[in-house]
Amino acid sequence: MVSIKVLKRLKDIKSSIDAINGFLLRQPKRFDVFCSDEMFKSAVLYHITIIGEAINYILRLKPDIAITSARKIVNTRNYIIHGYDSLDNEILWSIVINHIPKLEGEIIKLLDSPFCDK
């Protein structure tokens, strides 16, 4: 069983993923739109940092949690925060399109598992 603190962070991750998915429903799902809409990009970056911070917290309490590339997600959060002046839009868009859906599946699986006995 997982602690209530880990469960809360998993729910925070799911909430941020839901927000990103909501942004994608309101906008054309295109790279050029992402690059040209500063508010869209900023909102996505904000939620990616929340996801990274939540995973960082989880890893301290449950280092063996079944989240693919958990450490890379934390490193991405750090890159956004500390390397803000050199962010690559193509990498960020790839995260949104390729990695967020996979992470969402893993988080849903964790939240629905006996691991997270609510």
Secondary structure, 3 states (H helix, E strand, C coil): CCCHHHHHHHHHHHHHHHHHHHHHHHCCCCHHHHHHCHHHHHHHHHHHHHHHHHHHHHHHHCCCCCCCCHHHHHHHHHHHHHCHHHCCHHHHHHHHHHHHHHHHHHHHHHHHCHHHCC
